[in-house]
Amino acid sequence: MHNKIAVVFDCAGTLLHMYRLAKEISTGNLLEGIESTMLVAERPERALVAIHTEPVKIEMTNPDTELKKFIAQNQLKIDIICSNGSIDMQEVIDIINKEDKILVGDILEVLYRIKQIYHQRHYLATGLIVDRESKLVPYVVTTAGELFPNAYKTIELLHQREIDVYIASGDTMHSLIQVANKLRIPLKNVFGVATSYDKANIVESLKKDYDRVLMVGDGINDILALKVADIAIVTVQQRSKRPQVLMKSADIIINNIIDVIDIVDSTVASLNRY
């Protein structure tokens, strides 16, 4: 009987090399190459919020339209991707609805800029940083990404070893479907718009069906899942600053996603000894 092993991957920053661009609303400055989760982590009571819409819909909208009206008129779904402290969805909605300084044009500015500098991409998403303490939206954020060079090979080698592969990510399903199809990961194994708690629950649930569950992540929203995984792997292939609390949650830190294969092989060998 084969020992059953599952590997759960975060997506952005783990399977995908990301390029993020933010606009600081108070100054109008564009901040290139930022880490959106670090913008959340730098102050308590902040949340990264995803706006579920296609870029083309934003591009077809009058730039002078207030963002809150754009969201309401199109009945767009929004979700908290990660947060630093206690901030719930109703508070996020209330803050956005009171925000009259942010226009669709602010999102268009970062969207157009990121398209100029990042031509090859499997992923494009927009969002907001919401601050509960100030009751403001200090940043709008756009993110683009492409698969890390060894991502496809890593998943292919896991499939060859009959290791079940999952994605648990705060990203939208629209974005994740494109990635999953490229990597040949079954869509039933893909969990989108997953909060930190959702990711942990997914890992806990999988532990009931597998001898070992490995979690691979790179951000603060992966910490809870890393803590409950049998083996917690933090990848630093995306060369960006990470909080110490994340690094301390790792059993193993890797520099390249392909390093997961050696860890899986070692885990299989360890299980086979018993």
C-alpha positions as CSV (number, residue, x, y, z in Angstrom):
1,M,0.0,0.0,0.0
2,H,1.4,3.4,-1.0
3,N,1.7,6.1,1.6
4,K,-0.6,9.0,0.7
5,I,1.0,12.4,0.6
6,A,-0.5,15.7,-0.5
7,V,1.2,19.0,-1.2
8,V,-0.8,22.2,-0.9
9,F,0.6,25.2,-2.7
10,D,-0.3,28.9,-2.2
11,C,-0.3,30.5,-5.7
12,A,0.9,34.1,-5.8
13,G,4.6,34.3,-4.8
14,T,4.8,30.5,-4.5
15,L,3.9,29.1,-7.9
16,L,3.9,32.5,-9.6
17,H,6.5,35.2,-9.7
18,M,4.6,38.3,-8.9
19,Y,5.0,41.9,-9.8
20,R,2.9,44.3,-7.7
21,L,2.2,47.9,-8.1
22,A,0.3,50.2,-5.7
23,K,-0.9,53.7,-5.8
24,E,-0.8,55.6,-2.6
25,I,-4.0,57.6,-2.5
26,S,-2.8,60.4,-0.2
27,T,0.2,61.3,-2.4
28,G,-0.7,60.0,-5.8
29,N,2.7,58.2,-5.9
30,L,3.1,54.8,-7.7
31,L,5.0,52.3,-5.6
32,E,6.6,49.7,-7.9
33,G,7.6,46.2,-6.8
34,I,5.9,46.4,-3.4
35,E,4.7,43.4,-1.4
36,S,0.9,43.8,-0.8
37,T,0.9,41.6,2.3
38,M,3.7,43.8,3.8
39,L,1.5,46.9,3.3
40,V,-1.1,45.0,5.4
41,A,1.5,43.9,8.0
42,E,3.0,47.3,8.5
43,R,0.0,48.6,10.5
44,P,-2.7,46.8,12.6
45,E,-6.3,46.6,11.5
46,R,-5.5,46.5,7.7
47,A,-6.8,44.2,5.1
48,L,-6.0,43.3,1.5
49,V,-9.3,43.2,-0.4
50,A,-9.8,41.6,-3.8
51,I,-12.2,43.1,-6.3
52,H,-13.7,40.3,-8.5
53,T,-13.8,41.8,-11.9
54,E,-12.2,41.5,-15.3
55,P,-9.6,44.2,-16.2
56,V,-11.5,44.8,-19.4
57,K,-14.6,45.9,-17.4
58,I,-12.4,48.5,-15.5
59,E,-10.9,49.7,-18.8
60,M,-14.4,50.2,-20.3
61,T,-15.5,52.4,-17.4
62,N,-15.3,56.2,-17.2
63,P,-12.2,57.0,-15.2
64,D,-14.0,59.7,-13.3
65,T,-16.5,57.2,-11.8
66,E,-16.2,56.8,-8.1
67,L,-14.8,53.3,-7.2
68,K,-17.7,52.7,-4.8
69,K,-20.2,53.4,-7.5
70,F,-18.4,51.1,-10.0
71,I,-18.5,48.3,-7.4
72,A,-22.2,48.9,-6.6
73,Q,-23.4,49.4,-10.2
74,N,-21.7,46.2,-11.4
75,Q,-22.6,44.3,-8.2
76,L,-19.0,43.2,-7.8
77,K,-18.0,40.7,-5.2
78,I,-15.2,41.7,-2.9
79,D,-13.3,39.5,-0.4
80,I,-10.8,39.9,2.3
81,I,-7.6,38.1,1.2
82,C,-5.6,38.6,4.3
83,S,-5.7,41.0,7.3
84,N,-3.6,42.2,10.2
85,G,-6.0,42.1,13.1
86,S,-9.8,42.0,13.4
87,I,-11.5,43.5,10.5
88,D,-14.7,42.0,9.0
89,M,-16.3,42.2,5.7
90,Q,-19.1,44.6,6.8
91,E,-16.4,47.0,8.1
92,V,-14.6,46.8,4.8
93,I,-17.8,47.5,2.8
94,D,-18.6,50.5,5.1
95,I,-15.2,52.0,4.7
96,I,-15.3,51.6,0.9
97,N,-18.8,53.1,0.7
98,K,-17.6,56.2,2.6
99,E,-14.6,56.7,0.4
100,D,-15.2,59.4,-2.2
101,K,-11.6,60.2,-3.2
102,I,-10.9,57.0,-5.1
103,L,-11.9,56.8,-8.7
104,V,-11.8,54.1,-11.3
105,G,-9.0,56.2,-12.9
106,D,-6.8,55.4,-9.9
107,I,-7.1,51.7,-10.7
108,L,-6.6,52.3,-14.4
109,E,-3.4,54.1,-13.7
110,V,-1.8,51.1,-12.0
111,L,-3.4,48.7,-14.4
112,Y,-2.0,50.4,-17.5
113,R,1.4,50.8,-15.8
114,I,1.7,47.2,-14.9
115,K,0.7,46.1,-18.4
116,Q,3.5,48.3,-19.8
117,I,6.2,46.7,-17.7
118,Y,5.0,43.1,-17.4
119,H,4.1,41.7,-20.8
120,Q,4.2,38.0,-20.1
121,R,1.6,37.1,-17.5
122,H,-0.7,34.3,-16.5
123,Y,-2.4,36.4,-13.9
124,L,-3.8,39.9,-13.5
125,A,-5.8,41.1,-10.5
126,T,-6.8,44.3,-8.7
127,G,-7.5,45.1,-5.1
128,L,-7.4,47.6,-2.2
129,I,-5.7,48.0,1.1
130,V,-8.4,49.0,3.6
131,D,-7.4,50.5,7.0
132,R,-9.9,50.0,9.8
133,E,-8.1,52.4,12.2
134,S,-8.1,55.4,9.8
135,K,-11.3,54.2,8.1
136,L,-9.7,54.9,4.7
137,V,-8.4,53.1,1.6
138,P,-4.8,54.1,1.6
139,Y,-3.7,52.1,-1.5
140,V,-5.1,50.6,-4.7
141,V,-3.1,47.6,-5.9
142,T,-2.7,45.7,-9.1
143,T,-0.8,42.4,-9.4
144,A,0.5,40.5,-12.4
145,G,2.3,37.2,-12.4
146,E,3.9,34.4,-14.4
147,L,4.9,30.9,-13.4
148,F,8.3,30.4,-11.9
149,P,10.6,28.7,-14.3
150,N,10.5,25.4,-12.4
151,A,6.9,25.4,-11.4
152,Y,5.6,23.3,-14.3
153,K,8.5,20.8,-13.8
154,T,7.8,20.6,-10.1
155,I,4.1,19.8,-10.5
156,E,4.9,17.3,-13.3
157,L,7.4,15.4,-11.1
158,L,4.8,15.3,-8.2
159,H,2.3,13.8,-10.6
160,Q,4.8,11.2,-11.7
161,R,5.3,10.3,-8.1
162,E,1.5,10.0,-7.6
163,I,1.5,12.9,-5.1
164,D,-1.8,14.7,-4.9
165,V,-1.4,18.4,-5.6
166,Y,-3.7,21.2,-4.3
167,I,-3.8,25.0,-4.5
168,A,-5.2,27.0,-1.6
169,S,-5.0,30.7,-2.4
170,G,-6.6,34.0,-1.6
171,D,-6.7,34.7,-5.3
172,T,-10.0,34.6,-7.3
173,M,-11.0,31.3,-9.0
174,H,-10.8,33.1,-12.4
175,S,-7.1,33.6,-11.9
176,L,-6.5,30.2,-10.4
177,I,-8.3,28.3,-13.1
178,Q,-5.8,29.6,-15.6
179,V,-2.9,28.6,-13.4
180,A,-4.4,25.2,-12.6
181,N,-5.0,24.4,-16.3
182,K,-1.5,25.3,-17.2
183,L,-0.1,23.1,-14.5
184,R,-2.6,20.3,-15.0
185,I,-3.9,20.4,-11.5
186,P,-7.6,19.2,-11.2
187,L,-10.0,22.0,-10.5
188,K,-11.6,20.0,-7.7
189,N,-8.2,20.4,-5.9
190,V,-8.2,24.2,-6.3
191,F,-9.6,26.4,-3.5
192,G,-9.9,30.1,-4.3
193,V,-10.6,33.2,-2.2
194,A,-9.2,31.3,0.8
195,T,-8.6,33.4,3.9
196,S,-5.8,32.5,6.4
197,Y,-8.4,30.5,8.3
198,D,-9.7,28.8,5.2
199,K,-6.2,27.6,4.3
200,A,-5.7,26.1,7.7
201,N,-9.1,24.4,7.6
202,I,-8.2,22.9,4.1
203,V,-4.9,21.5,5.4
204,E,-6.6,20.1,8.6
205,S,-9.3,18.5,6.4
206,L,-6.7,16.9,4.1
207,K,-4.8,15.5,7.1
208,K,-7.7,13.1,7.6
209,D,-7.2,11.5,4.2
210,Y,-3.4,11.6,3.9
211,D,-0.4,10.3,5.9
212,R,1.4,13.6,5.4
213,V,0.2,17.0,4.2
214,L,2.9,19.5,3.1
215,M,2.0,23.2,2.9
216,V,4.1,25.5,0.7
217,G,3.6,29.3,1.1
218,D,5.3,32.6,1.1
219,G,3.1,35.1,2.8
220,I,1.6,36.1,6.2
221,N,-1.8,34.7,5.0
222,D,-0.1,31.2,4.9
223,I,1.0,31.2,8.5
224,L,-2.0,29.4,10.0
225,A,-1.9,26.7,7.3
226,L,1.8,26.2,7.8
227,K,1.3,25.8,11.5
228,V,-1.2,22.9,11.1
229,A,0.6,21.2,8.2
230,D,2.8,18.1,8.9
231,I,5.6,19.8,7.1
232,A,5.7,23.6,6.7
233,I,7.6,24.9,3.8
234,V,8.3,28.6,3.2
235,T,9.6,29.6,-0.2
236,V,11.7,32.7,-0.7
237,Q,12.0,32.4,-4.5
238,Q,10.1,35.6,-4.8
239,R,12.9,37.9,-3.5
240,S,10.9,40.2,-1.2
241,K,10.9,41.2,2.4
242,R,9.1,38.8,4.8
243,P,8.1,39.2,8.4
244,Q,10.0,37.1,11.0
245,V,6.8,35.5,12.2
246,L,6.4,33.9,8.8
247,M,10.0,32.6,8.7
248,K,9.7,31.2,12.2
249,S,6.6,29.2,11.1
250,A,8.6,27.2,8.6
251,D,10.1,23.7,9.2
252,I,12.0,24.2,5.9
253,I,12.9,27.3,3.9
254,I,13.5,26.8,0.2
255,N,15.0,29.1,-2.5
256,N,13.4,27.3,-5.5
257,I,10.0,25.6,-5.9
258,I,11.8,22.5,-7.4
259,D,13.2,21.9,-3.9
260,V,9.8,20.6,-2.9
261,I,10.7,17.4,-4.8
262,D,13.6,16.5,-2.5
263,I,11.4,17.2,0.5
264,V,8.7,14.9,-0.8
265,D,11.2,12.2,-1.7
266,S,12.6,12.4,1.8
267,T,9.1,12.2,3.3
268,V,8.2,9.1,1.3
269,A,11.5,7.4,2.3
270,S,10.8,8.3,6.0
271,L,7.2,6.8,5.8
272,N,8.5,3.7,4.1
273,R,10.8,2.9,7.0
274,Y,7.8,2.4,9.2
